[in-house]
Amino acid sequence: NDIEFIYSGYYNMEEIWRFSSSLGKFVGYTEYGLKQAENWNKDPSELAARKAEKERYCKHNIDIW
């Protein structure tokens, strides 16, 4: 429960959107990012894929490190 998977998108060194496994959804930080986050949050397959990344990447590697 102490692990958080974060997947972010940047443009010109500015974060425009982020997926956080703690929130379980995308959050937008710019006008474009807000629109993208809204679209991705409506797509159950996109959310399921990102939520699975915590299991696939984070929890797999925690034992290695």
Secondary structure as the mmCIF struct_conf table of DSSP 4:
data_model
#
loop_
_struct_conf.conf_type_id
_struct_conf.id
_struct_conf.beg_label_comp_id
_struct_conf.beg_label_asym_id
_struct_conf.beg_label_seq_id
_struct_conf.end_label_comp_id
_struct_conf.end_label_asym_id
_struct_conf.end_label_seq_id
STRN STRN1 ILE A 6 TYR A 11
TURN_TY1_P TURN_TY1_P1 ASN A 12 MET A 13
STRN STRN2 GLU A 14 SER A 20
TURN_TY1_P TURN_TY1_P2 SER A 21 GLY A 24
STRN STRN3 LYS A 25 GLY A 28
BEND BEND1 TYR A 29 THR A 30
HELX_RH_AL_P HELX_RH_AL_P1 GLU A 31 ASN A 41
TURN_TY1_P TURN_TY1_P3 LYS A 42 LYS A 42
HELX_RH_AL_P HELX_RH_AL_P2 PRO A 44 GLU A 53
HELX_RH_PI_P HELX_RH_PI_P1 LYS A 54 LYS A 59
HELX_RH_AL_P HELX_RH_AL_P3 HIS A 60 ILE A 62
TURN_TY1_P TURN_TY1_P4 ASP A 63 ILE A 64
#
